[in-house]
Amino acid sequence: MVEVARLRHGSGIGQPLTRRDGVLKVTGQASYAADNHPPGLLHAVLATARIARGRVAFLDLAAARAHPGVVEVMTPANRPALAQDPDDKSVPFSFRLDLLQNDRVRYAGQPIAVVIARTLEAATEGAALLAPRYEAEPVEASLDAADVFVPEVVGAGAPGETWHGDVDAGLAAAEHRIDATFETPMQFHNAMEPHAVVAAWEGNRLSLDMPTQGLSLTQMRLAALFGIQPEEIHIRSPFIGGGFGSKLLSGPQVLGILAARLVGRPVKLVLRREQMYGPVTHRAPTRQRLRLGAAADGGLTAIHHHVRTATSRFDDFLEPSAGVSHTLYAAPAIATTNEAVRLDTGTPGFMRAPGEASGSIALESAIDEMAYSCGMDPLEFRLRNYAEIEPVSGKPFSSKALRECYVEGAASFGWAGRPLLPRSMRDENGMLVGWGLGTATFPALMFQGEARAVLRQDGTGLVETGAHDMGQGAWTALAQIAAESLGLDASRLEFRAGRSDLPNAGIAGGSAHTATAGGAIHVAGAQVIARLTEIAVADPRSPLFGAGNIGVVARSGRLVRWDDGSRSEAFGDILARAGLQEVEARGMANADPTAAERYAMHAHGAVFAEVKVDPELGQVRVTRLVGAFAAGRIINPRLVRSQYYGGMIWGLSFALHERAVLDPRTARVVNADLAEYRVPVNADVPSLEAILVDEEDPHVNALGIKGVGEIGITGTAGAIANAIWHATGVRVRHFPVAIEHIVAAGDL
């Protein structure tokens, strides 16, 4: 397993380095969880429920155990005992788990047994031999369910209702009004790497290879479940093949850990693709009603964003779609309200840009409708309602370069001269052409993280933190911060991450990982340099003697006086003269609560889309996307641009492709595979351009970093929906946009 990344010269902050893990991945040397095969390994396969509600009445255990390759079958009758109820949610961010605690079925795809065998093939065959029979009960699978409740909180703890100003009065006084309802579908995580675990027990010590977006969080949940100390659990997670929120929390992998305890041997469990549609969370469907009012001059008078969404029958996570309306447009009256229904599905959860992705496509579509109602260009309308302070909270923004994003994006796209009327443009082949705009935003978050930094007498450095790289390039960006903080040439630095025995780097979620782990690395490096400086300036034999801490800077492996660059000393010489082999320090970083109280902190962007629509078939092709984004200090522009591309492609997927189809009779997902659950392929991806707009933020955190992983979705989906309207004159409010939505509106 590769745990150490070594950096080239000249790879500090701001350099567009290629990924440090790139060669390992393309040559097959990167070790993912399922690549591990400890001695004595057995394979586990889940048997999952084909009903959504009821109980398991029968399993043919004799037939499964008679298979020559099957070692054991784990059911509620013989599952090892747990110290904590799987439905206990006392650990932060935990969901209720289905760990064979009884014979009840709560959703289709729920694990009902685990077959453990000498080979994967034998375990798969054993699971089929179980031939379960059920006692099924009626299911609920529709947002139109009658049992509606009003939640007190949504998402990760946001209030279920927010009122600012008099919305009814604002709507009544408006010259122009929009009242539109938009629907977004249930969507499922489809990371290239499915959830997996290789688990081995030695007494009460547990060794795991598993993809996780939260090493410490996973340790805490597993420690509570098994009644052991977190430090008795060692997790290796150097490479993650995509997470998007689904690998933040412990899930069905726990059954692999239980299976290993049952048989007393290492066990590997890897979910099949169809098993990703149920037990590992998803994005819930929404129905969003937006009521907007505007004065004769186009100034918004009120926004009311109401959301109906769904959660499972047994747990609570509510997609916080309305929250995006709190921050973008300067209306004097804004209200966001929520309601929900309980369905017989797995519990929804965090999925890339939770709330903002689903909410922004509705808000940006409604804003576009209002702009047209006012006879204004969509960009002109957004600038007319530009929020200089956050409308609901009244806080100033810590920084906001959205205006610059509009300007730079529009110039690159060629927005000037866009005709106001729809159906005004065609290409040389007679295709209808439309241009659309969407505003992007995502909160700038930061969690608590820790790191350890070391300088050695041989002039090399080491930085350790339990960071997670799920494909976003964290190993590269965090190592660049480490090199900068220690003042070392990058070739002299060793960077370690991806293990639970390293300092807790927090979670890789909410586009906060670089700020969190990077902030901790920055502090650790600064403290090491401070300790080294104390040694040098107090030593009469040093050329830095008497300089004081504030008069010295670390550069290229040396401490240098600010006021006299000719007076410097190598790190190794300072340590050698002091008789030290190394000097180390730990650093911790966290969000500044004072700054959070004073400022609204967000990244911003603007996405411009061009679509072409076949006037006879209604087929839509996105031909161009240009996104301009402002996200504070950029650590590695190459990696940031890659993240923007990924978000924009996901936005395209949201607008045109992704939709899980739930059978209303059975509450089963009927397209639980990549053949019918459509995601974009290369042929669907247009010309992409991502513009990095300069922005300095002195308040958001010590490094001035904002996240970039999720913001690209939030403007893109709405821009594409608006471009389709501009091309066709058909306003589609049900996503993803399909041919039937367009042709049903009449002749093109």
LUMMISE-527982 format. One line per 3 residues: number of its first residue (from 0); their letters; for each residue x, y, z of C-alpha. Coordinates in Angstrom, 3 decimals, decimal comma. Layout:
NUM> A> X:Y:Z  ... .
! end
This chain:
0> MVE> 0,000:0,000:0,000  1,320:3,421:-0,940  1,131:5,836:1,980 .
3> VAR> 3,877:8,344:1,214  3,807:11,038:-1,447  7,116:12,651:-2,388 .
6> LRH> 7,017:16,057:-4,026  9,039:17,651:-6,769  10,923:20,917:-6,495 .
9> GSG> 8,854:24,066:-6,836  5,464:22,721:-5,801  4,285:25,256:-3,240 .
12> IGQ> 0,948:27,045:-3,105  -0,325:28,310:-6,446  1,591:25,913:-8,662 .
15> PLT> -0,445:23,920:-11,267  1,089:20,545:-10,468  -0,188:17,290:-11,873 .
18> RRD> -1,551:14,811:-9,357  1,037:13,092:-7,195  -1,093:9,931:-7,303 .
21> GVL> -1,615:10,057:-11,060  1,219:7,725:-12,059  0,265:5,268:-9,317 .
24> KVT> -3,289:5,123:-10,602  -2,600:4,778:-14,306  0,041:2,103:-13,665 .
27> GQA> -2,168:0,124:-11,266  0,011:0,710:-8,209  -2,628:2,636:-6,234 .
30> SYA> -4,173:0,261:-3,709  -7,918:0,612:-3,136  -9,717:-1,206:-0,340 .
33> ADN> -10,816:-4,207:-2,398  -7,282:-4,685:-3,745  -6,150:-6,087:-0,400 .
36> HPP> -5,973:-9,868:0,125  -4,665:-10,804:3,590  -3,867:-14,483:4,285 .
39> GLL> -6,932:-16,609:4,964  -9,273:-14,149:3,305  -12,921:-15,100:2,864 .
42> HAV> -15,471:-13,333:0,669  -18,832:-12,007:1,813  -21,873:-11,251:-0,336 .
45> LAT> -25,037:-9,499:0,788  -28,442:-11,031:0,259  -30,816:-8,079:-0,079 .
48> ARI> -34,570:-7,654:0,241  -36,765:-7,621:-2,855  -39,649:-6,064:-0,951 .
51> ARG> -39,686:-2,600:0,578  -41,764:-3,229:3,691  -42,615:-6,290:5,720 .
54> RVA> -40,586:-9,139:7,151  -38,410:-12,015:6,003  -40,476:-15,147:6,579 .
57> FLD> -38,025:-17,775:5,321  -34,414:-18,258:4,245  -33,218:-21,604:2,925 .
60> LAA> -30,170:-21,718:5,149  -29,670:-25,438:4,638  -29,320:-25,040:0,885 .
63> ARA> -26,874:-22,168:1,192  -24,738:-23,884:3,802  -24,666:-27,060:1,744 .
66> HPG> -22,784:-25,257:-1,032  -19,234:-26,676:-0,948  -17,628:-23,224:-0,963 .
69> VVE> -19,824:-21,621:1,691  -18,308:-21,278:5,155  -21,166:-19,586:7,026 .
72> VMT> -24,374:-17,613:6,581  -24,928:-14,677:8,932  -28,524:-13,843:9,830 .
75> PAN> -30,222:-12,100:12,768  -30,085:-15,442:14,582  -26,278:-15,737:14,682 .
78> RPA> -24,997:-12,228:14,037  -22,378:-11,269:16,662  -23,713:-9,044:19,398 .
81> LAQ> -23,227:-5,304:19,222  -22,591:-2,936:22,126  -24,847:-0,264:20,639 .
84> DPD> -28,226:-0,387:18,935  -27,671:0,173:15,181  -30,509:2,702:15,316 .
87> DKS> -28,610:4,792:17,879  -27,579:8,170:16,394  -25,512:9,561:19,264 .
90> VPF> -22,340:9,700:17,163  -22,352:12,908:15,064  -23,604:12,592:11,479 .
93> SFR> -24,659:8,970:12,055  -27,698:7,396:10,409  -29,712:4,399:11,548 .
96> LDL> -28,201:1,202:10,182  -29,620:-2,127:9,050  -27,279:-4,695:10,575 .
99> LQN> -29,483:-7,778:10,732  -30,922:-6,717:14,081  -34,245:-8,413:13,269 .
102> DRV> -36,329:-9,836:10,421  -37,996:-6,517:9,521  -37,576:-5,054:6,030 .
105> RYA> -37,621:-1,264:5,795  -36,724:-0,729:2,102  -35,905:-2,645:-1,041 .
108> GQP> -32,234:-3,524:-1,182  -31,882:-3,769:2,593  -29,378:-6,470:3,637 .
111> IAV> -31,186:-9,494:5,069  -28,298:-11,987:5,282  -24,569:-12,268:4,575 .
114> VIA> -23,070:-15,332:2,906  -19,394:-15,957:3,657  -17,452:-18,270:1,387 .
117> RTL> -13,991:-19,231:0,160  -14,532:-17,506:-3,176  -16,625:-14,626:-4,419 .
120> EAA> -18,412:-16,971:-6,822  -19,355:-19,364:-4,039  -20,651:-16,540:-1,852 .
123> TEG> -22,728:-15,198:-4,746  -24,197:-18,622:-5,452  -24,879:-19,171:-1,752 .
126> AAL> -26,795:-15,898:-1,555  -28,971:-16,990:-4,486  -29,661:-20,326:-2,771 .
129> LAP> -31,225:-18,567:0,228  -34,385:-18,053:-1,892  -36,058:-15,735:0,642 .
132> RYE> -39,797:-15,572:1,142  -41,478:-12,527:2,608  -44,584:-11,278:4,313 .
135> AEP> -45,037:-8,022:2,416  -46,929:-4,966:3,589  -48,310:-2,013:1,585 .
138> VEA> -45,721:0,559:0,601  -45,602:4,289:0,054  -43,371:5,538:-2,755 .
141> SLD> -44,769:8,903:-3,839  -44,189:12,526:-2,921  -47,995:12,768:-3,002 .
144> AAD> -48,242:10,673:0,162  -50,953:11,947:2,467  -48,920:11,721:5,692 .
147> VFV> -47,133:15,079:5,491  -45,109:16,559:8,353  -43,359:19,873:8,869 .
150> PEV> -39,738:19,411:9,996  -38,020:21,575:12,575  -34,646:21,143:10,867 .
153> VGA> -33,426:20,168:7,414  -30,053:19,065:6,074  -27,329:19,118:8,719 .
156> GAP> -29,353:21,235:11,143  -30,712:24,253:9,260  -34,095:25,550:10,467 .
159> GET> -37,136:24,194:8,668  -38,603:27,694:8,305  -36,956:31,065:7,743 .
162> WHG> -38,836:34,333:7,348  -37,303:37,703:6,530  -39,576:40,640:5,804 .
165> DVD> -43,240:40,536:4,774  -43,418:38,122:1,850  -47,176:38,388:1,341 .
168> AGL> -46,990:42,167:1,186  -44,050:41,994:-1,192  -45,936:39,679:-3,533 .
171> AAA> -49,105:41,783:-3,351  -47,231:44,953:-4,250  -45,343:43,376:-7,159 .
174> EHR> -45,867:44,466:-10,752  -44,697:41,049:-11,980  -45,320:37,706:-10,288 .
177> IDA> -44,115:34,168:-10,896  -45,681:31,131:-9,246  -43,996:27,991:-10,533 .
180> TFE> -43,455:24,442:-9,279  -40,373:22,413:-10,117  -39,639:18,735:-9,498 .
183> TPM> -36,280:17,027:-9,121  -35,893:13,248:-8,980  -34,384:10,755:-6,607 .
186> QFH> -30,692:10,372:-7,497  -28,137:7,787:-6,389  -24,395:7,834:-5,840 .
189> NAM> -22,524:6,020:-8,562  -18,883:6,362:-7,590  -16,543:4,253:-9,711 .
192> EPH> -15,475:2,390:-6,558  -18,428:0,785:-4,771  -18,526:0,597:-1,000 .
195> AVV> -16,135:-2,074:0,220  -14,259:-3,315:3,264  -11,543:-5,835:4,082 .
198> AAW> -11,857:-6,544:7,811  -9,640:-8,543:10,168  -9,925:-8,990:13,935 .
201> EGN> -7,120:-9,773:16,412  -8,927:-10,047:19,704  -10,552:-6,643:20,152 .
204> RLS> -8,249:-4,975:17,670  -9,803:-4,311:14,292  -7,889:-3,696:11,072 .
207> LDM> -9,794:-2,280:8,108  -9,148:-1,392:4,519  -12,144:0,670:3,455 .
210> PTQ> -12,960:3,862:1,595  -14,098:6,560:3,979  -14,485:10,319:3,842 .
213> GLS> -14,122:10,511:7,621  -11,487:8,310:9,253  -12,066:9,583:12,773 .
216> LTQ> -15,844:9,716:12,358  -15,834:6,093:11,181  -13,611:5,091:14,101 .
219> MRL> -16,043:6,677:16,570  -19,113:4,983:15,103  -17,489:1,563:14,905 .
222> AAL> -16,036:1,889:18,402  -19,510:2,625:19,769  -21,085:-0,248:17,835 .
225> FGI> -18,513:-2,826:18,936  -17,825:-1,510:22,435  -14,087:-0,956:21,921 .
228> QPE> -11,821:2,076:22,006  -11,368:4,111:18,810  -7,598:3,601:18,942 .
231> EIH> -8,168:-0,168:18,725  -9,507:0,363:15,200  -6,952:0,933:12,453 .
234> IRS> -8,345:2,104:9,121  -6,332:2,368:5,919  -7,934:4,494:3,229 .
237> PFI> -5,186:5,919:1,026  -7,231:6,070:-2,166  -10,983:6,441:-2,618 .
240> GGG> -12,643:5,939:-5,971  -15,182:8,712:-5,482  -17,367:9,446:-2,479 .
243> FGS> -19,636:12,481:-3,051  -20,975:12,191:0,510  -21,963:8,528:0,438 .
246> KLL> -18,696:7,366:2,041  -18,855:9,856:4,875  -20,891:7,540:7,117 .
249> SGP> -20,604:3,913:8,148  -23,030:1,726:6,221  -23,362:-1,851:4,995 .
252> QVL> -19,577:-2,329:5,252  -20,225:-2,917:8,966  -21,754:-6,245:7,956 .
255> GIL> -18,388:-7,266:6,529  -16,792:-6,424:9,874  -19,429:-8,487:11,704 .
258> AAR> -18,859:-11,358:9,279  -15,136:-11,304:10,049  -15,873:-11,482:13,765 .
261> LVG> -18,322:-14,354:13,225  -15,886:-16,581:11,300  -12,660:-15,455:12,954 .
264> RPV> -10,930:-14,796:9,630  -10,380:-11,763:7,396  -13,406:-11,026:5,236 .
267> KLV> -13,842:-8,902:2,124  -17,233:-7,384:1,286  -17,757:-5,359:-1,897 .
270> LRR> -21,187:-4,078:-2,853  -22,458:-4,880:-6,314  -23,556:-1,939:-8,418 .
273> EQM> -27,268:-2,571:-7,853  -26,647:-2,709:-4,094  -25,615:0,945:-4,231 .
276> YGP> -29,324:1,760:-4,725  -30,674:1,483:-1,206  -28,402:1,195:1,829 .
279> VTH> -25,792:3,896:1,107  -28,005:7,026:0,977  -29,174:9,044:-2,019 .
282> RAP> -30,495:12,472:-3,008  -34,183:12,689:-2,169  -36,805:13,822:-4,687 .
285> TRQ> -38,188:17,331:-4,293  -41,181:19,364:-5,345  -40,370:23,061:-5,064 .
288> RLR> -42,807:25,932:-5,364  -41,255:29,319:-6,005  -43,296:32,507:-5,741 .
291> LGA> -41,441:35,614:-6,867  -42,516:39,213:-7,072  -40,773:42,073:-8,882 .
294> AAD> -41,397:45,794:-9,270  -41,769:47,518:-12,629  -38,029:48,282:-12,701 .
297> GGL> -37,159:44,603:-12,213  -36,227:44,813:-8,547  -37,362:41,763:-6,613 .
300> TAI> -39,959:42,452:-3,941  -40,302:38,940:-2,475  -39,128:35,343:-2,748 .
303> HHH> -40,966:32,409:-1,210  -39,258:29,054:-1,708  -41,269:26,079:-0,454 .
306> VRT> -39,973:22,506:-0,633  -41,665:19,167:-0,278  -39,190:16,315:-0,004 .
309> ATS> -39,014:12,783:1,347  -37,157:10,807:3,945  -37,309:7,167:4,973 .
312> RFD> -39,997:5,805:7,234  -37,433:5,119:9,979  -34,934:8,012:9,885 .
315> DFL> -34,667:11,730:9,157  -32,618:13,474:6,526  -34,358:16,197:4,556 .
318> EPS> -32,854:17,724:1,416  -32,352:21,435:2,314  -33,165:22,759:-1,157 .
321> AGV> -34,657:26,102:-0,109  -31,515:27,280:1,644  -30,013:28,519:-1,605 .
324> SHT> -32,626:31,290:-1,676  -31,218:32,819:1,515  -28,116:34,241:-0,060 .
327> LYA> -28,204:35,015:-3,772  -30,679:37,815:-4,548  -31,409:41,073:-2,770 .
330> APA> -35,134:40,797:-2,121  -36,447:42,715:0,910  -38,696:39,778:1,840 .
333> IAT> -37,589:36,144:1,676  -39,228:33,056:3,160  -38,161:29,431:2,958 .
336> TNE> -40,421:26,644:4,199  -40,315:22,861:4,117  -42,545:19,840:4,432 .
339> AVR> -41,843:16,159:4,017  -43,311:12,713:3,603  -42,029:9,348:4,735 .
342> LDT> -41,425:6,731:2,053  -40,463:3,072:2,137  -36,954:3,732:0,857 .
345> GTP> -33,486:3,878:2,307  -32,643:7,096:4,094  -31,504:10,012:1,912 .
348> GFM> -28,251:11,707:2,813  -25,441:13,959:1,767  -24,924:13,921:-2,003 .
351> RAP> -22,633:16,366:-3,761  -23,966:19,882:-3,052  -26,842:18,621:-0,866 .
354> GEA> -29,676:21,123:-1,058  -27,835:23,602:-3,268  -27,849:21,279:-6,304 .
357> SGS> -31,581:20,582:-6,207  -32,560:24,030:-4,975  -30,510:26,068:-7,419 .
360> IAL> -31,963:24,492:-10,555  -35,420:25,553:-9,356  -34,384:29,016:-8,155 .
363> ESA> -32,347:29,814:-11,270  -35,194:28,683:-13,528  -37,652:30,892:-11,649 .
366> IDE> -35,268:33,860:-11,751  -34,972:33,357:-15,503  -38,752:33,327:-15,861 .
369> MAY> -39,007:36,539:-13,872  -36,331:38,228:-15,960  -38,305:37,476:-19,118 .
372> SCG> -41,535:38,641:-17,488  -39,816:41,965:-16,739  -38,485:42,203:-20,297 .
375> MDP> -34,897:42,067:-19,093  -31,842:40,108:-20,163  -31,165:37,341:-17,587 .
378> LEF> -27,735:38,754:-16,754  -29,070:42,304:-16,480  -31,800:41,063:-14,138 .
381> RLR> -29,336:39,271:-11,888  -27,135:42,338:-11,694  -30,204:44,450:-10,912 .
384> NYA> -30,847:42,181:-7,913  -27,229:41,646:-6,899  -26,928:41,124:-3,150 .
387> EIE> -24,209:43,309:-1,632  -24,946:41,779:1,789  -26,497:38,402:2,540 .
390> PVS> -30,227:39,185:2,358  -31,608:37,015:5,143  -28,821:37,353:7,720 .
393> GKP> -27,859:40,936:6,874  -24,177:40,030:7,211  -21,566:41,393:4,839 .
396> FSS> -19,839:38,799:2,712  -16,325:37,860:3,759  -15,573:38,323:0,056 .
399> KAL> -17,721:38,230:-3,049  -16,424:38,443:-6,607  -19,647:37,268:-8,242 .
402> REC> -19,921:40,455:-10,266  -16,502:39,725:-11,743  -17,618:36,144:-12,468 .
405> YVE> -20,565:37,475:-14,462  -18,333:39,845:-16,415  -15,540:37,389:-17,196 .
408> GAA> -17,868:34,493:-17,967  -20,093:36,573:-20,235  -17,115:37,942:-22,137 .
411> SFG> -15,608:34,516:-22,746  -18,955:33,019:-23,735  -19,927:35,899:-26,008 .
414> WAG> -23,154:36,669:-24,160  -23,440:40,224:-25,473  -26,049:40,451:-28,177 .
417> RPL> -28,059:37,461:-26,960  -31,623:37,960:-28,295  -34,208:38,359:-25,568 .
420> LPR> -36,922:36,352:-27,320  -36,789:32,551:-27,340  -36,567:30,594:-30,598 .
423> SMR> -34,560:33,448:-32,136  -31,400:31,537:-33,022  -30,659:28,578:-35,310 .
426> DEN> -27,404:27,095:-36,508  -26,434:26,273:-40,094  -28,163:22,887:-39,807 .
429> GML> -31,469:24,337:-38,698  -31,034:23,359:-35,047  -32,662:25,614:-32,472 .
432> VGW> -29,961:27,341:-30,400  -30,406:28,682:-26,886  -28,210:30,453:-24,379 .
435> GLG> -28,808:30,218:-20,648  -27,264:31,533:-17,446  -27,134:30,160:-13,916 .
438> TAT> -25,616:31,643:-10,772  -23,468:29,323:-8,692  -22,966:29,445:-4,949 .
441> FPA> -21,847:27,182:-2,144  -21,053:27,969:1,503  -17,392:28,218:2,490 .
444> LMF> -17,178:25,691:5,305  -14,407:24,542:7,592  -14,253:21,799:10,221 .
447> QGE> -11,666:20,923:12,873  -8,465:19,227:11,754  -5,040:18,309:13,083 .
450> ARA> -1,610:17,718:11,565  1,954:16,898:12,624  5,037:18,487:11,082 .
453> VLR> 8,693:17,501:11,522  11,994:19,000:10,409  14,970:16,640:10,486 .
456> QDG> 18,677:17,263:10,871  19,313:15,975:7,332  17,296:18,901:5,977 .
459> TGL> 14,186:16,933:5,111  10,661:17,372:6,416  7,667:15,199:7,192 .
462> VET> 4,000:16,172:7,429  1,321:13,744:8,590  -2,451:14,101:8,682 .
465> GAH> -5,286:11,625:8,316  -6,538:13,267:5,151  -8,717:11,671:2,495 .
468> DMG> -8,147:11,709:-1,263  -11,280:10,606:-3,081  -10,044:11,737:-6,455 .
471> QGA> -10,064:15,490:-5,872  -6,260:15,694:-5,588  -6,004:16,200:-1,827 .
474> WTA> -2,625:14,479:-1,607  -1,202:16,976:-4,047  -2,830:20,169:-2,758 .
477> LAQ> -2,230:19,403:0,920  1,380:18,502:0,246  1,823:21,828:-1,527 .
480> IAA> 0,556:23,603:1,594  2,949:21,485:3,670  5,948:22,426:1,518 .
483> ESL> 5,063:26,104:1,734  4,474:26,069:5,476  7,858:24,467:6,183 .
486> GLD> 9,784:26,579:3,705  11,198:23,485:2,054  11,879:22,586:-1,511 .
489> ASR> 9,174:20,041:-2,190  11,678:17,345:-3,136  12,798:17,400:0,509 .
492> LEF> 9,319:16,784:1,928  7,549:13,546:2,789  3,745:13,662:3,094 .
495> RAG> 1,697:10,933:4,760  -2,089:10,638:4,777  -4,946:8,159:4,487 .
498> RSD> -4,595:6,284:7,808  -6,491:6,535:11,055  -3,320:6,427:13,199 .
501> LPN> -2,331:9,824:11,817  -3,666:13,105:13,259  -7,371:13,588:12,688 .
504> AGI> -7,855:15,703:9,548  -11,608:16,040:9,965  -13,937:14,976:7,172 .
507> AGG> -13,723:15,267:3,410  -17,134:16,792:2,858  -18,886:20,085:2,342 .
510> SAH> -16,047:21,283:0,076  -14,151:21,943:3,323  -11,322:19,412:3,281 .
513> TAT> -8,557:21,599:1,862  -9,399:24,433:4,246  -9,616:22,068:7,220 .
516> AGG> -6,649:19,755:6,695  -4,655:22,461:4,938  -5,270:24,862:7,792 .
519> AIH> -3,994:22,307:10,299  -0,895:21,674:8,168  -0,291:25,409:7,922 .
522> VAG> -0,433:25,779:11,717  1,793:22,743:12,336  4,380:23,991:9,879 .
525> AQV> 4,369:27,476:11,383  4,853:26,073:14,867  7,806:23,944:13,775 .
528> IAR> 9,433:26,962:12,160  8,760:28,977:15,313  10,497:26,353:17,469 .
531> LTE> 13,445:26,172:15,120  13,653:29,968:15,132  13,693:30,056:18,931 .
534> IAV> 16,732:27,779:18,871  18,570:29,847:16,242  17,953:33,363:17,546 .
537> ADP> 19,006:32,346:21,071  22,306:30,797:19,901  25,251:33,273:19,779 .
540> RSP> 26,935:31,040:17,197  24,095:31,462:14,730  24,080:34,262:12,135 .
543> LFG> 20,448:34,730:13,198  21,315:35,413:16,839  19,164:38,177:18,269 .
546> AGN> 16,883:38,442:15,247  13,731:37,532:17,155  10,894:35,414:15,836 .
549> IGV> 9,312:38,173:13,782  12,558:38,921:11,995  13,028:35,489:10,408 .
552> VAR> 11,373:33,666:7,519  11,727:30,058:6,306  12,777:29,724:2,697 .
555> SGR> 14,269:26,840:0,655  15,368:24,899:3,719  16,894:27,876:5,502 .
558> LVR> 15,929:30,501:8,051  16,575:33,955:6,607  16,529:37,383:8,282 .
561> WDD> 13,825:39,641:6,869  16,042:42,692:7,022  19,222:41,070:5,688 .
564> GSR> 18,893:38,238:3,166  22,630:37,523:3,369  22,246:36,291:6,938 .
567> SEA> 20,696:32,837:6,938  21,253:29,311:8,171  20,189:25,857:6,992 .
570> FGD> 17,636:23,992:9,094  20,009:21,039:9,508  22,874:23,183:10,774 .
573> ILA> 20,658:24,743:13,432  19,517:21,335:14,657  23,007:19,786:14,524 .
576> RAG> 24,555:22,545:16,616  21,711:22,144:19,141  22,293:18,379:19,273 .
579> LQE> 18,788:17,617:17,977  17,876:15,025:15,366  14,574:16,722:14,664 .
582> VEA> 12,037:19,234:15,849  8,284:18,643:15,602  4,968:20,277:16,333 .
585> RGM> 1,274:19,544:16,038  -1,183:22,015:14,667  -4,948:22,319:14,937 .
588> ANA> -7,235:24,434:12,808  -10,908:25,187:13,122  -13,423:27,677:11,817 .
591> DPT> -13,270:31,026:13,569  -16,673:31,397:15,294  -16,202:35,151:15,596 .
594> AAE> -15,696:35,527:11,849  -18,683:33,261:11,174  -20,849:35,486:13,355 .
597> RYA> -19,749:38,625:11,521  -19,567:37,485:7,894  -21,482:35,419:5,365 .
600> MHA> -19,002:33,087:3,719  -19,640:31,672:0,268  -17,929:30,823:-2,986 .
603> HGA> -19,654:32,177:-6,088  -19,749:31,668:-9,812  -21,649:32,127:-13,046 .
606> VFA> -22,219:29,422:-15,656  -23,207:30,120:-19,265  -24,636:27,297:-21,384 .
609> EVK> -25,391:26,814:-25,058  -27,765:24,080:-26,215  -28,969:22,918:-29,576 .
612> VDP> -32,371:21,294:-29,940  -33,581:19,258:-32,910  -36,798:21,031:-33,994 .
615> ELG> -38,348:17,771:-35,214  -37,266:15,321:-32,518  -36,879:17,556:-29,467 .
618> QVR> -33,465:16,044:-28,784  -31,222:18,300:-26,682  -27,445:18,606:-26,959 .
621> VTR> -25,359:20,844:-24,759  -22,657:22,269:-26,997  -20,829:24,742:-24,758 .
624> LVG> -20,388:25,432:-21,058  -18,389:28,346:-19,679  -18,109:28,728:-15,922 .
627> AFA> -16,397:31,557:-14,047  -15,852:30,932:-10,328  -14,421:32,876:-7,388 .
630> AGR> -13,321:30,679:-4,492  -10,693:32,527:-2,528  -7,051:31,490:-2,639 .
633> IIN> -6,250:28,800:-5,171  -3,777:26,142:-4,001  -3,424:24,336:-7,328 .
636> PRL> -5,180:25,829:-10,366  -4,938:22,592:-12,354  -6,759:20,619:-9,668 .
639> VRS> -9,296:23,390:-9,079  -10,130:23,560:-12,766  -10,580:19,775:-12,749 .
642> QYY> -13,018:20,074:-9,843  -14,990:22,734:-11,676  -15,156:20,512:-14,755 .
645> GGM> -16,444:17,635:-12,644  -19,104:19,811:-11,035  -20,220:21,229:-14,385 .
648> IWG> -20,495:17,735:-15,863  -22,584:16,682:-12,861  -24,765:19,745:-13,414 .
651> LSF> -25,285:18,609:-17,003  -26,172:15,170:-15,657  -28,675:16,711:-13,234 .
654> ALH> -30,330:18,717:-15,984  -30,519:16,022:-18,679  -29,696:12,531:-17,422 .
657> ERA> -29,940:11,381:-13,811  -33,188:9,937:-12,503  -33,948:6,922:-10,379 .
660> VLD> -37,315:5,390:-11,272  -39,227:4,088:-8,272  -41,967:1,539:-8,946 .
663> PRT> -44,981:2,947:-7,048  -46,347:-0,561:-6,447  -43,216:-1,980:-4,819 .
666> ARV> -41,031:1,044:-3,912  -38,177:-0,644:-5,770  -35,720:1,219:-7,988 .
669> VNA> -36,248:-0,316:-11,413  -33,155:1,181:-13,077  -30,551:0,199:-10,490 .
672> DLA> -27,622:-0,141:-12,865  -25,478:2,016:-15,108  -27,251:0,756:-18,224 .
675> EYR> -30,520:2,497:-17,334  -29,550:5,003:-14,652  -28,054:7,430:-17,105 .
678> VPV> -24,945:9,463:-16,368  -22,978:11,448:-18,954  -20,354:9,741:-21,075 .
681> NAD> -17,676:11,471:-23,150  -20,052:11,936:-26,084  -22,428:13,933:-23,847 .
684> VPS> -19,809:16,339:-22,555  -19,526:19,591:-24,481  -16,751:22,095:-24,810 .
687> LEA> -15,898:23,043:-21,238  -14,204:26,180:-19,977  -13,588:27,016:-16,330 .
690> ILV> -12,333:30,508:-15,486  -10,612:31,072:-12,139  -11,573:34,555:-10,970 .
693> DEE> -9,138:36,176:-8,540  -10,489:36,649:-5,044  -8,840:37,377:-1,705 .
696> DPH> -10,705:36,588:1,479  -9,027:37,725:4,709  -11,792:36,376:6,941 .
699> VNA> -12,815:32,888:5,795  -9,744:31,120:7,266  -6,016:31,666:7,722 .
702> LGI> -5,200:30,504:4,197  -8,119:32,284:2,510  -9,358:29,000:0,999 .
705> KGV> -12,906:28,273:-0,146  -14,110:24,917:-1,412  -14,472:24,115:-5,106 .
708> GEI> -15,801:20,556:-5,260  -19,533:21,253:-5,287  -20,112:24,768:-6,559 .
711> GIT> -19,915:23,787:-10,249  -23,183:21,847:-10,065  -25,156:24,732:-8,643 .
714> GTA> -24,993:27,065:-11,615  -24,744:24,569:-14,440  -28,019:22,692:-14,131 .
717> GAI> -30,048:25,910:-14,097  -28,044:27,395:-16,980  -28,865:24,373:-19,156 .
720> ANA> -32,560:24,447:-18,233  -32,679:28,139:-19,097  -30,854:27,573:-22,383 .
723> IWH> -33,433:24,938:-23,373  -36,207:27,465:-22,797  -34,338:30,074:-24,819 .
726> ATG> -33,936:27,609:-27,694  -37,498:26,271:-27,721  -39,785:28,622:-25,814 .
729> VRV> -40,761:25,605:-23,685  -40,250:26,008:-19,953  -39,601:22,570:-18,486 .
732> RHF> -40,092:22,353:-14,740  -39,608:18,606:-14,307  -36,040:17,336:-14,250 .
735> PVA> -34,161:15,796:-15,869  -35,409:17,399:-19,073  -36,589:14,721:-21,501 .
738> IEH> -37,708:14,785:-25,111  -41,313:14,167:-24,103  -41,303:17,291:-21,923 .
741> IVA> -40,388:19,405:-24,919  -42,547:17,834:-27,615  -45,576:17,640:-25,308 .
744> AGD> -45,668:21,427:-25,303  -46,559:21,507:-28,986  -44,809:21,946:-32,294 .
747> L> -41,253:23,143:-32,132 .
! end
